[in-house]
Amino acid sequence: MKVPISWLKDFVDITLPIEELAERLTLAGLEVGGIHKIGLPGADLEWERDKLVLAHLLKVEQHPEADRLVLATVDIGAAEPETVVTGAPNLFEYVGQGDISHLGLKSPFVMEGATVYDGHAKEPGAKMVLKGRKIRGIMNRHMLCSEKELGLSDEHEGIILTATEDAPPGTPLLDLWGDAVLDIDLTPNLIRTGNILGVAREVAALTGQTLRYPDTTLPSTEGVPVNDQLVIETTEPELNPRFVAILVNGITIKPSPYWMQRRLRLAGQRPINNIVDISNYVMLEMGQPNHTFDWDVLRRRANEYAGPNGPVKIITRLAESGEKVTTLDDKTHTMPDFSILVTDPKGNLSIGGIMGGGESEISDASQNVLLEAAAWNFINIRRTSQALNIYSEAAYRFSRGTHPSLAMFGALRGAKLLADIAGGVIAPGILDYYPNPPETVTVELPQAEVTRLIGIELSVEAIKQILESLEFQVEISPSPHLQSPVLHVTVPDHRLDISAEPVTGRADLVEEIARIYGYDRVPVTEMTDELPPQRNNLPFEREERTRDLLIQIGLQEVITYRLTTPEVEARVLGKDYVEKATYVTLANPSTPERSVMRHSVLNSVLEIVAENSKRHAHVELFEVGHIYLPNPNGAGEAAILPDEKRRLVIAMTGPRSEMSWLPTDIELMDFFDLKGVIESLLDGLHLDQVAFKPAQHHAFYPGRVADLEINGQSVGLLGQLHPYVVEAYDIQIEDDQPVLAADFDLDALLAHVPDLYAVRSVPRFPPVQ
């Protein structure tokens, strides 16, 4: 995420040097991967204070000798105005208008001798020193700049023109637009800082400054109340817990003011027009995605289903099987039946939380808009985004969780900007569908728990100050059972990562205290006792020996998810098995695709083979992992815990040898290559009473599967997978290319490994030929 320092300063005072601020953020968990300076000392192009200044445009005249050039007269705060010869296309509309100083147009002015980027150079980053020269008979010593020439962006279609800059002519550009952009690599648990306000909140806590909030005060309203014109319904309140709508009439579609365009570009967004830019601006500023519908389109559709006087009706519901939606990018998507849509009785309007639809998008002719800010179930949005392969900015944020309270905050901010920038008039009232507001989370945190987890003793006042700097509400009370006091901490709405469960909630709060206090300030201490050495732990030693041997043979170890679904495992275990099997289920799975504990390690490994087969022809993998079966023989607590069994799975496919520059015949691995790997493993484990006997299994190719027996006991199967299994996992292979697999009961296999075995010493006199 790109965070311009100038934007950050709207909400918090920056009291540290940029490099030190970046280090403090990194130590607190917001890893700053880079700092891009613009104009400042240390930037690739440093702006000279006395040679790059702000100019006030006074007059534009046609060049007497060139149709494609104009003479721009500007005020730079000197005794006399300066005249610049330029071919900027966005100045031609002012030719012949005489004195235009009343328009307040400002532009960056570069004097002779200054260094800027060459806007016409083909190679990026090329610079030039401005020198005076005659252009069609008129001496020109200065220039008006585009964004590319200043290093603000690659935009070079015209010079920068802004009517919203209040600084007087002659102000150094370094003071106005000199900036630095922090490139922050966010982890999924820090989505609360995936916006400018969220980063400002962290900066305020780390530096002891006061946080300022964006202005959400709405101007006066006019017209018919929105409640009389609009009805909102949802059939899935758990998937769409809140839907806020504000009607804004009389907007004008035009380019955004330059300050907004500049901020969006610095943050990595391309300006389009004021309505789209406001939507993106609010999302980047506050973390609340939002969407604007063309109200006139919604109204025309309502005339057909509700009559001229009937209200517009917006319904959020689950998609029907096979239902199609055309999105703003002109792509048509077939919706999965678990996705949620924003619709009206005439049809679809958008994919909830992911992307708007083409039916009601804003056009240059739009005059009235309906601003929507909503909350969506993050698991459902993530699942839908993956199914449709749509990874929009909105989906990125919603799939990681946004609190429903943020919807109103974002809607108010967006409506204010629509009124201020697009000239809109806000209709009275706000339609707010919010049937089940979540309860406020409160966690009791004993001071002693902070000391126990961090390892240092902080005063209760210091703990309170840190938490309050992050906008937690804290009350302190003595504990009747503990010597230390207890802090009663109320969690702010934007902190979805703080658990309501007592144990995990306390740990989450202690993590916040340690972050802000500074991990670097926690002294390094030794453990009170050393870890006991692993001696005579035969199961552990034998498992590690198995891993070492397989790696020496040339296989790569993988570690896969232990969570899956019965439907996924049916591809290798068979539908009959999963329909009768009892799985260990999760009470609150993070995603429907990870809802039960697995019964098959082979299924997990084949998913990895499928992914690798898209990029690599040669795949040789193994995993030592557990499966989790119900424990029918347990009593008491043991009956609740699953029976964990260790499995060894090997999977191989592709050429017998890796690709080489040498001309060789490419031979594919077959059953005997897999059998050779198993024999090498067994030999390394000193197992000699082994037998490979013909077997049958629905997942393996008939006649190409064997049962491995050790001392007469079956320990598992090896062979070539059946083509329908290969197809079910979408493994990318050539025609007739075998996919080989082995699935063993590791506990049964290792039980036969001898504790002692004969070792033959190296002969003193080896034979010589």
C-alpha positions in Angstrom: 0.0 0.0 0.0 1.3 3.4 -0.9 0.9 6.1 1.7 1.7 9.7 0.8 3.1 11.6 3.8 1.2 14.8 2.7 -2.1 12.9 2.9 -1.1 11.4 6.3 -0.5 14.9 7.7 -4.3 15.6 7.3 -4.9 13.3 10.3 -1.7 13.4 12.4 1.2 15.7 12.9 4.5 14.1 11.7 7.2 14.9 14.2 9.8 12.4 13.1 12.2 12.3 10.1 10.7 10.1 7.4 13.3 7.4 7.7 12.8 7.1 11.5 9.0 7.1 11.1 9.4 4.2 8.6 11.5 2.3 11.0 9.0 2.8 13.9 6.2 1.6 11.7 8.2 -1.5 10.6 9.0 -2.4 14.2 5.3 -2.1 15.1 4.3 -4.6 12.3 3.7 -2.2 9.4 6.7 -3.2 7.3 7.8 -0.3 5.1 9.3 -1.8 2.1 10.5 1.4 0.5 10.4 5.2 0.6 9.8 7.1 -2.7 10.7 10.8 -2.3 9.4 13.5 -4.7 11.3 16.7 -4.9 12.7 16.3 -1.4 16.4 16.1 -0.5 17.5 12.6 -1.3 15.0 12.2 -4.2 16.2 11.2 -7.7 15.2 14.7 -8.8 15.6 17.3 -6.1 13.5 20.5 -6.6 15.5 23.7 -6.3 13.7 26.1 -4.1 14.6 29.2 -6.0 14.1 27.8 -9.5 10.8 25.7 -9.2 8.0 27.9 -8.0 4.2 28.3 -8.3 2.9 30.6 -11.1 -0.4 32.3 -11.4 -1.8 32.3 -15.0 -2.7 35.8 -16.2 -3.2 35.5 -20.0 -2.8 33.1 -22.9 -2.2 34.4 -26.5 -1.6 32.6 -29.7 2.1 32.4 -30.9 2.3 34.7 -33.9 4.4 32.3 -35.9 3.0 28.9 -34.8 -0.4 27.4 -34.7 0.5 24.8 -32.1 2.2 27.1 -29.7 0.9 29.8 -27.2 2.4 32.5 -25.1 1.4 32.2 -21.5 1.9 35.2 -19.3 2.3 34.3 -15.6 2.8 36.0 -12.2 5.6 34.3 -10.2 5.7 36.9 -7.4 8.3 39.0 -9.1 8.1 42.7 -10.1 7.2 41.9 -13.6 5.2 38.9 -15.1 7.0 36.3 -17.2 6.0 35.0 -20.6 6.5 31.3 -21.5 6.3 29.7 -25.0 4.5 26.4 -24.6 2.6 23.8 -26.7 0.5 22.5 -23.7 -2.8 21.4 -25.2 -4.8 22.3 -22.1 -4.0 26.0 -22.5 -5.5 26.5 -26.0 -9.1 26.9 -24.6 -8.0 30.2 -22.9 -6.5 31.8 -26.0 -8.2 35.1 -26.8 -10.0 35.4 -23.5 -7.8 38.3 -22.3 -7.2 38.6 -18.6 -8.0 35.3 -17.0 -6.4 36.0 -13.6 -9.9 35.8 -12.0 -10.0 32.0 -12.7 -7.2 31.5 -10.2 -5.3 29.0 -12.4 -1.9 28.0 -11.0 0.9 26.0 -12.6 4.5 24.9 -11.7 7.0 27.3 -13.2 10.6 26.2 -13.9 13.3 28.8 -14.4 16.4 28.7 -16.6 19.2 26.6 -15.2 16.9 24.2 -13.3 17.0 20.4 -13.7 13.8 18.5 -14.5 12.9 15.2 -16.2 12.9 15.3 -19.9 9.2 14.8 -20.8 10.0 13.8 -24.4 12.8 11.3 -23.7 12.1 7.7 -24.6 14.3 6.3 -21.8 12.7 6.6 -18.3 14.4 8.9 -15.8 16.3 11.0 -18.3 16.9 14.6 -17.0 17.6 17.9 -18.7 18.9 21.3 -17.6 16.6 24.1 -18.9 18.4 26.5 -21.2 17.0 29.6 -22.9 16.5 29.4 -26.6 14.4 31.0 -29.4 11.3 29.2 -30.3 9.8 30.4 -33.7 11.5 33.8 -33.2 10.6 34.4 -29.6 13.2 34.0 -26.8 12.0 31.5 -24.2 13.9 31.0 -20.9 11.4 29.2 -18.7 8.8 26.5 -18.9 5.5 25.4 -17.4 5.6 21.8 -16.3 3.7 18.6 -16.6 3.6 15.9 -13.9 6.2 13.8 -15.8 8.7 16.6 -15.8 8.5 17.0 -12.1 8.5 13.2 -11.4 4.9 13.1 -10.0 3.6 10.6 -12.5 4.0 9.6 -16.2 1.3 12.1 -17.3 2.5 14.4 -20.1 -0.6 15.3 -22.0 -0.5 18.9 -20.7 0.8 21.1 -18.0 -0.4 21.0 -14.4 -3.3 23.4 -14.0 -5.0 23.8 -10.7 -7.6 26.3 -9.5 -7.7 25.0 -5.9 -4.2 26.0 -4.8 -4.3 29.0 -2.4 -0.6 29.6 -2.1 0.6 32.9 -3.4 2.7 33.1 -6.7 6.4 32.5 -6.2 5.9 29.8 -3.5 8.6 27.1 -3.9 7.1 23.9 -5.2 9.1 22.0 -2.6 7.0 23.5 0.1 3.7 22.7 -1.7 4.2 19.4 -3.4 7.4 18.0 -2.1 6.4 14.6 -0.7 7.4 11.1 0.3 5.4 7.9 -0.3 5.7 5.0 2.1 5.4 1.6 0.4 3.9 -0.6 3.2 3.7 -4.4 2.9 0.5 -5.2 4.8 -0.2 -8.7 6.2 -3.8 -9.8 6.2 -4.2 -9.3 10.0 -3.4 -5.6 9.6 -6.2 -4.7 7.1 -7.4 -2.1 9.6 -4.3 -0.1 8.5 -5.0 -0.6 4.8 -6.1 3.0 4.5 -4.6 6.4 5.2 -6.6 7.0 8.4 -5.6 3.5 9.7 -1.9 4.3 9.2 -2.4 7.7 10.8 -3.9 6.0 13.9 -0.7 3.9 14.2 1.5 6.9 13.8 -0.4 8.8 16.5 -0.1 5.9 18.9 3.6 5.5 18.2 4.6 9.2 18.4 2.1 10.4 21.1 0.3 12.7 18.7 -3.5 13.5 18.4 -5.5 11.8 15.7 -7.8 14.0 13.6 -10.7 12.5 11.7 -12.0 13.4 8.2 -14.8 15.9 8.0 -18.1 14.1 7.6 -20.4 17.1 8.3 -23.1 17.2 5.6 -24.2 20.5 4.1 -27.9 21.5 4.2 -30.3 19.1 2.4 -33.1 19.8 -0.1 -35.8 18.0 -1.9 -37.9 14.9 -1.2 -36.5 12.7 1.6 -34.7 9.6 0.4 -36.9 7.4 2.7 -39.9 8.4 0.5 -38.1 7.3 -2.7 -36.2 4.2 -1.8 -36.8 0.8 -0.1 -33.9 -1.5 0.9 -34.5 -5.2 1.6 -32.1 -8.2 2.1 -32.8 -11.9 2.3 -29.4 -12.6 3.8 -28.7 -10.3 6.8 -25.8 -12.4 7.9 -24.1 -11.9 4.5 -25.1 -8.2 4.3 -25.4 -6.9 7.8 -25.6 -3.2 6.8 -26.6 -1.2 3.8 -26.4 2.7 3.9 -27.7 4.8 1.0 -27.6 8.6 0.5 -29.2 10.3 -2.5 -27.2 13.2 -4.1 -28.9 15.3 -6.8 -27.6 17.8 -9.4 -24.0 16.6 -9.7 -21.7 17.6 -12.5 -19.4 15.1 -14.1 -16.0 16.7 -14.6 -12.3 16.2 -13.8 -11.4 16.1 -10.1 -9.5 19.0 -8.5 -5.8 18.7 -8.9 -5.1 18.0 -5.2 -7.3 14.9 -5.4 -5.8 13.7 -8.7 -2.3 14.1 -7.3 -3.1 12.2 -4.1 -4.8 9.4 -6.0 -1.8 9.0 -8.4 0.7 9.0 -5.4 -1.5 6.2 -3.9 -1.4 4.2 -7.1 -4.8 5.0 -8.5 -5.6 6.5 -11.9 -7.9 9.5 -11.8 -11.0 9.2 -14.0 -13.6 11.8 -13.1 -14.8 13.4 -10.0 -17.5 10.8 -9.1 -15.3 7.8 -9.6 -12.3 9.5 -7.9 -14.4 10.4 -4.8 -15.4 6.8 -4.5 -11.8 5.7 -4.7 -10.6 8.5 -2.5 -13.0 7.5 0.4 -11.9 3.9 0.1 -8.2 4.7 0.3 -8.7 7.3 3.0 -11.0 5.5 5.3 -10.9 1.8 4.2 -14.6 1.7 3.3 -15.4 0.7 -0.2 -18.5 2.3 -1.7 -20.4 2.5 -4.9 -22.4 5.1 -6.8 -25.5 4.1 -8.9 -27.0 6.3 -11.5 -30.2 7.3 -9.7 -32.0 8.2 -13.0 -31.4 4.7 -14.3 -32.8 3.2 -11.1 -35.8 5.5 -11.3 -36.6 4.5 -14.9 -36.4 0.8 -14.0 -38.7 1.5 -11.0 -41.3 3.1 -13.3 -41.6 -0.3 -15.0 -42.1 -2.4 -11.8 -43.6 0.1 -9.4 -45.1 2.8 -11.5 -44.2 6.5 -11.8 -44.9 7.2 -8.1 -43.6 3.9 -6.7 -40.3 3.7 -4.8 -37.1 2.4 -6.1 -36.4 -1.0 -4.5 -33.0 -2.4 -3.9 -32.7 -6.0 -2.8 -29.6 -8.0 -1.7 -30.0 -11.7 -2.2 -28.2 -14.9 -3.1 -27.5 -15.6 -6.7 -29.6 -18.2 -8.4 -27.8 -21.1 -10.1 -26.4 -20.1 -13.4 -27.3 -16.4 -13.0 -25.2 -14.0 -15.0 -23.9 -10.5 -14.2 -22.1 -8.0 -16.5 -19.7 -5.9 -14.4 -18.2 -2.5 -15.0 -15.3 -4.0 -16.9 -17.7 -5.3 -19.5 -17.1 -8.9 -18.5 -20.0 -11.3 -18.0 -19.7 -13.7 -15.0 -21.7 -16.8 -14.2 -22.5 -16.5 -10.5 -22.0 -19.3 -7.9 -25.1 -19.9 -5.9 -23.4 -18.8 -2.6 -22.5 -15.3 -3.9 -24.6 -12.2 -2.9 -26.0 -9.8 -5.5 -27.4 -6.2 -5.3 -30.6 -6.3 -7.4 -33.9 -4.7 -8.1 -37.1 -6.4 -9.4 -35.8 -5.7 -13.0 -32.5 -7.5 -12.5 -28.9 -7.3 -11.2 -27.2 -4.1 -10.3 -23.8 -5.3 -8.8 -21.9 -8.1 -7.2 -22.1 -7.3 -3.5 -18.8 -6.2 -2.1 -16.8 -7.0 -5.3 -17.7 -4.9 -8.3 -20.5 -2.8 -9.7 -22.7 -3.8 -12.6 -22.9 -2.2 -16.1 -26.7 -1.8 -15.9 -26.6 1.2 -13.5 -23.0 2.6 -13.9 -22.3 6.3 -13.9 -21.9 8.0 -17.3 -21.0 11.5 -18.5 -24.7 12.3 -18.6 -25.4 11.3 -15.0 -27.0 14.0 -12.9 -28.3 12.3 -9.8 -26.5 9.5 -8.0 -27.3 7.1 -5.2 -24.2 6.5 -2.9 -24.1 3.1 -1.3 -21.8 2.0 1.5 -22.4 -1.5 2.9 -20.9 -4.2 5.1 -20.5 -7.8 3.8 -19.5 -11.1 5.2 -15.8 -11.4 4.7 -15.8 -15.2 4.2 -18.5 -15.0 1.6 -16.7 -12.2 -0.3 -13.4 -14.1 -0.3 -15.1 -17.2 -1.5 -16.9 -15.3 -4.3 -13.8 -13.4 -5.3 -11.8 -16.6 -5.7 -14.6 -18.4 -7.6 -15.0 -15.5 -10.1 -11.3 -14.6 -10.2 -12.1 -11.0 -9.5 -9.6 -9.3 -7.2 -10.8 -5.7 -7.0 -9.8 -3.1 -4.3 -13.2 -3.5 -2.7 -12.9 -7.3 -2.6 -9.4 -7.0 -1.1 -10.8 -5.0 1.8 -14.1 -6.8 2.3 -12.5 -10.2 2.2 -10.3 -9.3 5.1 -13.1 -7.8 7.2 -14.6 -4.3 7.7 -16.8 -3.5 10.6 -20.4 -2.5 9.8 -20.0 0.8 11.7 -17.6 2.0 9.1 -20.4 1.9 6.4 -22.1 5.0 7.8 -18.7 6.8 8.3 -17.8 6.2 4.7 -21.2 7.1 3.3 -21.1 10.5 5.1 -17.6 11.3 3.9 -18.5 10.3 0.3 -21.7 12.4 0.4 -19.8 15.5 1.7 -17.2 15.2 -1.1 -19.9 14.8 -3.7 -21.5 18.0 -2.5 -18.3 19.9 -2.2 -16.5 18.8 -5.4 -19.4 17.7 -7.7 -21.8 20.4 -6.7 -24.4 17.9 -5.5 -27.4 18.6 -3.3 -28.1 16.0 -0.7 -31.6 14.7 -0.3 -32.9 14.8 3.3 -32.5 11.6 5.3 -30.2 8.6 5.2 -31.5 5.1 4.5 -29.7 2.8 6.9 -30.5 -0.9 6.9 -28.9 -2.3 10.1 -31.1 -4.9 11.7 -28.5 -6.6 14.0 -25.7 -4.3 15.2 -22.9 -6.4 16.8 -22.4 -6.2 20.5 -19.5 -4.2 21.8 -16.5 -6.4 22.8 -15.1 -5.9 26.3 -12.0 -7.8 27.6 -10.8 -8.0 31.2 -7.0 -7.8 31.3 -5.2 -8.3 34.6 -2.0 -6.4 34.8 -0.2 -9.6 35.8 -1.2 -11.2 32.5 0.7 -8.4 30.7 3.8 -9.0 32.7 3.5 -12.8 32.2 3.2 -12.6 28.5 5.7 -9.8 27.7 8.2 -10.6 30.4 8.6 -7.1 31.7 6.5 -5.2 34.3 4.7 -2.2 33.0 2.7 0.1 35.3 -1.1 0.0 35.0 -1.0 3.6 33.9 1.5 2.9 31.1 -0.7 0.0 29.9 -3.8 2.3 30.0 -2.0 5.0 28.1 -0.9 2.6 25.3 -4.4 1.1 24.8 -6.1 4.5 24.9 -3.7 5.8 22.2 -5.1 3.1 20.0 -8.6 4.2 20.9 -9.5 1.5 23.3 -11.6 2.6 26.3 -10.0 1.5 29.6 -11.4 1.4 33.1 -9.3 0.1 36.0 -10.6 -1.7 39.1 -8.9 -3.7 41.9 -9.3 -7.5 41.6 -10.7 -9.4 44.6 -8.7 -12.5 43.7 -5.5 -11.0 42.3 -2.9 -8.7 43.8 -2.6 -6.7 40.6 -5.5 -4.5 39.2 -7.7 -5.5 36.2 -8.2 -3.3 33.2 -11.7 -3.5 31.6 -11.0 -2.8 27.9 -13.7 -1.8 25.5 -12.6 -2.6 21.9 -13.3 0.1 19.2 -15.4 -0.9 16.2 -12.6 -0.9 13.7 -10.6 -3.6 15.6 -12.2 -6.8 14.4 -8.9 -8.6 15.2 -9.5 -8.5 19.0 -11.2 -11.6 20.1 -14.2 -11.6 22.4 -13.0 -14.8 24.0 -11.3 -14.2 27.4 -8.0 -16.0 26.8 -7.4 -15.0 23.1 -8.7 -11.5 23.8 -6.2 -10.9 26.5 -3.4 -12.2 24.3 -4.6 -9.9 21.4 -4.4 -6.9 23.8 -1.0 -7.8 25.1 0.2 -8.0 21.5 -1.0 -4.5 21.0 0.8 -3.3 24.1 4.0 -4.9 23.1 3.8 -3.5 19.5 3.4 0.1 20.7 5.8 -0.2 23.6 8.3 -1.6 21.2 9.6 -5.2 20.7 13.1 -3.7 20.5 12.7 -2.4 24.0 11.9 -5.9 25.5 15.2 -7.2 26.9 16.6 -10.5 25.7 16.5 -13.1 28.5 17.4 -16.7 28.6 14.9 -19.4 29.3 14.6 -20.5 32.9 15.3 -24.1 31.9 16.9 -25.7 28.9 14.8 -27.8 26.6 15.4 -31.5 27.3 17.6 -33.2 24.7 15.8 -35.8 22.5 17.5 -39.0 23.5 16.0 -42.5 22.9 12.9 -41.0 21.3 12.6 -43.8 18.8 9.3 -42.7 17.1 10.8 -39.2 16.5 14.2 -40.5 15.4 12.6 -43.0 12.9 10.3 -40.4 11.5 13.2 -38.0 11.0 15.3 -40.8 9.4 12.4 -41.4 7.0 12.4 -37.7 6.0 16.2 -37.7 5.6 16.2 -40.8 3.4 13.5 -39.5 1.0 15.3 -36.2 0.6 18.6 -38.0 -0.1 16.8 -40.0 -2.8 15.8 -36.7 -4.4 12.2 -36.0 -3.3 11.0 -32.7 -1.9 9.0 -32.5 1.3 5.7 -30.6 1.5 3.5 -29.6 4.4 -0.2 -29.2 3.4 -3.4 -28.0 5.0 -5.0 -30.4 7.5 -8.4 -28.9 6.9 -10.6 -29.8 3.9 -14.1 -30.8 3.0 -15.6 -34.3 2.4 -16.5 -33.4 -1.2 -12.9 -32.6 -2.0 -11.6 -35.9 -0.4 -14.2 -37.9 -2.4 -12.0 -37.5 -5.4 -9.6 -40.0 -4.0 -11.5 -41.7 -1.2 -14.7 -42.2 -3.2 -18.2 -40.9 -2.6 -19.3 -44.1 -0.8 -16.6 -43.6 1.8 -17.2 -39.9 2.6 -21.0 -40.4 2.7 -20.5 -43.0 5.5 -17.5 -41.4 7.2 -17.7 -39.3 10.4 -15.4 -36.3 10.2 -14.0 -34.1 12.9 -15.7 -30.7 12.2 -14.8 -27.2 13.1 -17.4 -25.2 15.0 -16.4 -21.9 13.3 -14.4 -22.6 10.1 -12.5 -19.7 8.5 -13.8 -20.7 5.1 -16.2 -23.4 3.9 -13.4 -25.1 2.0 -11.6 -25.7 5.4 -14.4 -27.1 7.5 -13.3 -30.6 8.6 -10.1 -32.4 9.6 -8.8 -34.6 6.8 -9.0 -38.3 6.4 -6.5 -38.4 3.6 -3.0 -37.0 3.2 -2.9 -38.3 -0.3 -5.7 -35.8 -1.3 -3.7 -32.9 0.1 -0.5 -33.9 -1.7 -2.4 -34.4 -5.0 -3.6 -30.8 -4.8 0.0 -29.7 -4.5 0.9 -31.9 -7.5 -1.9 -30.3 -9.5 -0.6 -26.8 -8.8 3.1 -27.7 -9.5 2.1 -29.5 -12.8 1.0 -26.2 -14.3 4.6 -25.0 -14.1 6.9 -28.0 -13.8 6.9 -31.2 -15.8 9.0 -33.1 -13.2 7.3 -33.5 -9.7 8.6 -35.7 -6.9 7.0 -34.9 -3.5 6.4 -36.5 -0.2 4.6 -35.6 3.1 4.6 -37.0 6.6 1.4 -35.9 8.1 -1.6 -36.9 10.2 -5.1 -37.9 9.5 -7.9 -37.4 12.1 -10.4 -40.1 12.7 -13.2 -40.3 15.3 -12.1 -42.2 18.4 -14.8 -44.9 19.0 -12.8 -46.6 21.8 -12.0 -43.6 23.9 -13.7 -42.8 27.2 -14.3 -39.4 28.8 -12.1 -36.7 27.2 -10.4 -39.2 25.0 -13.6 -39.9 23.2 -13.8 -36.2 22.2 -10.3 -36.1 20.8 -9.7 -37.6 17.4 -7.5 -40.6 16.7 -4.4 -39.0 15.0 -2.6 -41.5 12.7 0.6 -40.7 10.9 0.7 -41.3 7.1 3.5 -41.2 4.6 2.5 -40.2 1.1 4.7 -40.0 -2.0 3.7 -38.6 -5.4 5.7 -38.6 -8.6 5.1 -37.7 -12.2 6.9 -36.5 -15.3 10.3 -37.2 -17.0 12.6 -39.7 -15.3 15.3 -37.0 -15.2 15.2 -33.2 -15.0 15.5 -31.2 -18.2 19.1 -31.0 -19.5 21.0 -29.2 -22.3 22.3 -32.5 -23.4 20.3 -34.3 -26.1 18.6 -37.2 -24.3 15.5 -39.3 -24.8 12.9 -38.2 -22.4 11.5 -41.2 -20.6 8.5 -40.9 -18.2 8.6 -42.3 -14.7 6.5 -45.4 -14.2 5.5 -47.9 -11.5 9.0 -49.3 -11.2 10.5 -45.8 -10.5 8.1 -45.5 -7.5 8.9 -49.0 -6.4 12.6 -48.2 -6.6 12.1 -45.2 -4.3 10.2 -47.4 -1.8 12.9 -50.1 -1.9 15.6 -47.5 -1.3 13.7 -46.1 1.7 13.1 -49.6 3.1 16.8 -50.5 2.7 17.8 -47.3 4.5 15.5 -48.3 7.4 17.0 -51.8 7.5 13.8 -53.5 6.6 14.3 -56.7 4.6 11.2 -58.9 5.1 9.2 -57.0 2.5 6.9 -58.1 -0.3 5.0 -56.3 -3.1 1.8 -58.1 -3.8 -0.9 -57.3 -6.5 -3.8 -55.3 -5.1 -6.9 -53.5 -6.2 -8.2 -50.0 -5.3 -10.6 -47.8 -7.1 -8.2 -44.8 -7.1 -5.4 -46.8 -8.8 -5.1 -48.1 -12.3 -6.0 -51.8 -12.5 -3.0 -54.1 -12.7 -0.6 -51.2 -11.7 -1.1 -51.2 -8.0 0.7 -53.2 -5.2 0.2 -53.8 -1.5 3.4 -53.3 0.5 3.8 -56.0 3.2 6.4 -56.0 5.9 6.8 -59.2 7.9 3.4 -60.3 6.5 1.6 -57.1 7.6 0.1 -54.7 5.0 1.2 -51.1 5.5 -0.2 -49.4 2.4 -0.5 -49.2 -1.3 1.6 -47.9 -4.2 0.9 -47.6 -7.8 -0.3 -45.6 -10.8 -3.3 -43.4 -10.2 -6.5 -44.0 -12.2 -7.0 -41.5 -15.0 -10.3 -40.3 -13.5 -8.5 -39.4 -10.3 -5.9 -37.5 -12.4 -8.7 -35.7 -14.2 -10.6 -34.9 -11.0 -7.5 -33.0 -9.6 -6.9 -31.3 -13.0 -3.2 -32.5 -13.0 -1.6 -31.1 -16.2 0.2 -34.0 -17.9 1.0 -35.3 -21.3 -1.1 -38.1 -22.9 -0.4 -41.5 -21.2 1.9 -39.9 -18.6 1.6 -41.9 -15.4 0.9 -40.1 -12.1 2.4 -42.3 -9.3 1.5 -42.4 -5.6 2.1 -44.3 -2.4 0.1 -44.0 0.8 1.4 -45.8 3.8 0.5 -46.2 7.5 3.7 -44.7 8.9 3.2 -46.0 12.4 2.7 -49.5 11.1 5.8 -49.2 8.8 8.1 -47.8 11.5 7.0 -50.4 14.0 9.0 -53.0 12.0 12.2 -50.9 12.0 14.7 -52.9 14.2 16.2 -51.2 17.2 19.5 -52.9 16.5 20.9 -54.1 13.2 24.1 -55.6 12.0 26.8 -53.3 10.6 29.6 -54.7 8.5 32.9 -52.9 9.0 34.8 -51.6 6.0 37.3 -54.2 4.9 40.9 -53.4 5.8 42.1 -54.8 2.5 39.4 -54.1 -0.1 39.5 -56.1 -3.3 41.3 -54.4 -6.3 40.7 -55.1 -10.0 
